[in-house]
Amino acid sequence: MTREEAIKHLEEWKECISSAYRRQVIDMAIEALSADVLQGEWLQREIIDDDMECGVNDDATECSVCGYVFDSHYWAKTYFNYCPNCGAKMKGGDSE
């Protein structure tokens, strides 16, 4: 199902709902589906890390959209196809 089809179904279903609260929830879902999807990528970075013996983590990664730093470039690219901070969809990586 595409986003457009989902929005159409929600709008049709909303007309059958009498509860104001449930209609509001459907409106929120339609708004979320209608929003533009942020696109980003994981950028490998070296960061200062006091917990590491050498003081530098050269396996860190950063979201190109919001700057959120994840301490493992491999982990982020392999298991996260979105940024947990801003929700940007990441291009590239093993999970796309």
C-alpha positions as CSV (number, residue, x, y, z in Angstrom):
1,M,0.0,0.0,0.0
2,T,1.4,3.4,-0.9
3,R,1.2,6.5,1.4
4,E,-1.4,8.0,-0.9
5,E,-3.6,4.9,-0.7
6,A,-3.3,4.8,3.1
7,I,-4.3,8.5,3.3
8,K,-7.3,7.8,1.1
9,H,-8.4,4.9,3.2
10,L,-8.0,6.9,6.4
11,E,-10.0,9.8,5.0
12,E,-12.8,7.4,4.0
13,W,-12.7,5.6,7.4
14,K,-12.8,9.0,9.2
15,E,-16.2,9.8,7.7
16,C,-17.7,6.7,9.5
17,I,-16.3,7.6,12.9
18,S,-18.5,9.6,15.3
19,S,-15.9,9.9,18.2
20,A,-14.2,13.3,18.1
21,Y,-11.1,11.8,19.7
22,R,-10.8,9.0,17.1
23,R,-11.3,11.5,14.3
24,Q,-8.5,13.6,15.8
25,V,-6.2,10.5,15.9
26,I,-7.0,9.8,12.3
27,D,-6.2,13.4,11.4
28,M,-2.8,13.1,13.1
29,A,-2.1,9.9,11.2
30,I,-3.0,11.5,7.9
31,E,-0.8,14.5,8.8
32,A,2.1,12.2,9.6
33,L,1.7,10.3,6.4
34,S,1.5,13.5,4.4
35,A,4.7,15.0,5.8
36,D,7.8,15.1,3.7
37,V,10.3,12.4,4.6
38,L,13.7,13.8,5.6
39,Q,16.6,12.2,3.7
40,G,20.0,11.8,5.3
41,E,23.1,9.6,5.6
42,W,25.4,8.3,8.2
43,L,28.8,10.2,8.1
44,Q,31.7,8.4,9.7
45,R,33.4,10.6,12.3
46,E,36.2,10.6,14.8
47,I,35.1,11.8,18.2
48,I,36.8,12.4,21.6
49,D,35.7,9.6,23.9
50,D,37.0,9.7,27.5
51,D,35.8,6.1,28.0
52,M,38.2,4.7,25.4
53,E,41.8,4.0,26.2
54,C,43.1,6.1,23.4
55,G,40.6,8.8,23.9
56,V,39.3,8.8,20.3
57,N,36.5,6.8,18.8
58,D,37.2,6.5,15.1
59,D,34.1,4.3,14.5
60,A,31.5,7.0,15.4
61,T,28.9,8.2,12.9
62,E,26.8,11.4,12.7
63,C,23.4,12.1,11.1
64,S,23.9,14.5,8.2
65,V,20.5,16.1,9.0
66,C,20.6,16.8,12.7
67,G,24.1,16.0,13.8
68,Y,23.1,13.2,16.2
69,V,26.2,11.1,17.0
70,F,26.1,7.3,17.2
71,D,29.1,5.7,18.7
72,S,29.3,2.9,16.1
73,H,29.4,3.6,12.4
74,Y,29.0,-0.1,11.6
75,W,26.1,-0.5,14.0
76,A,24.3,2.6,12.7
77,K,24.7,1.6,9.0
78,T,23.8,-2.0,9.6
79,Y,20.8,-1.7,11.9
80,F,19.4,1.8,11.6
81,N,17.9,2.9,8.3
82,Y,16.6,6.1,10.1
83,C,18.0,8.5,12.6
84,P,16.6,7.8,16.1
85,N,16.8,11.5,16.9
86,C,15.2,13.3,13.9
87,G,13.6,10.4,12.0
88,A,15.5,11.1,8.8
89,K,15.6,8.1,6.4
90,M,19.2,7.1,5.7
91,K,20.4,6.3,2.3
92,G,23.0,3.7,1.8
93,G,24.0,1.1,4.4
94,D,23.1,-2.5,4.7
95,S,19.5,-2.0,6.0
96,E,18.1,0.1,3.1
